[in-house]
Every structure is written in structure tokens, then in C-alpha cells.
Amino acid sequence: MTRMVGPGDAQRETVIRDMRSGRERAYGRVATVEHAQDIKTLRDAGFVPASLGGVDKATARVCGSCGFHGYFKVCGRCGGNCE
């Protein structure tokens, strides 16, 4: 099972019809997908895998004041400069 997130707020539901059986599967904005072919179809429609991961510490900037890892030059936590 893979959780995927839809491409935008305007799209509420995506329906995929199985060509062999004729059955339809409906997926909402955040979908738990069980079929491998549906994953490919949803990716083609603009869906992306859902991720709970934060900022990768290998590619992140580190704040000199508080040690927070982020993507920007200004720290999101304390407002200091990130290297």
C-alpha cells in the first residue's frame, strides 16, 4: 500500500476503471493505493507519494544560533543566519 497526494485543491476525486473487469476505483485527494497499476496511473495524473519526512540533514542549511536544519538562509525557528 502506498499513500499518495493529489495535484491540487480543485481535484476532489479521481476514478480509475479496470479495463478487464470494468470495475471502478475512486481515490480522493489523499489516497491509499493498493494496486501497482493504479500507482502508475495516478503518478501520470500528477499525484505524488505522501511523505512525513522532514528536511534531509545532508542537504540542509544549519542555523548558527540554534542549530535548526532548514532550506532557507534565514532560520525559521529563531530568525538567525543559516550556513
Secondary structure, DSSP 8 states (H G I E B T S, - for coil): -EEEE-S-SS--EEEEE-TTT--EEEEESEEEE--HHHHHHHHHTT-EE-------TTTSEEBTTT--EESSSB-TTT--BB-
